[in-house]
């Protein structure tokens, strides 16, 4: 218990961008379908285009039918905003990971 913990990434969900909406206050919002796992607030998003990572940033917004939500599960649609990235395109895949503390022994 005296060793410092190690943090590992755990993949929690994946979404596919179906449409992009430009919002004047917050920039582009990706209209997505969750295709695996679940998307939750506090996760880090990776924008994948043609199999290559083009950006990584915190999830800035997660909405479902104009309401802020904590998580969206597989099979549902949602609006996703990613901090510091405004080049989201239709067809991009968004992968979401969270940092998990792994105790050392």
LINLIN-V675133 format. One record per helix or strand. SS is the DSSP state (hx for helix, st for strand). FROM is the first residue (numbers start at 1). TO is the last residue. If there is no record, write none. Layout:
SS,FROM,TO + SS,FROM,TO
//
This chain:
st,6,23 + st,27,40 + st,44,49 + st,52,64 + st,67,68 + st,71,73 + st,77,82 + st,93,102
//
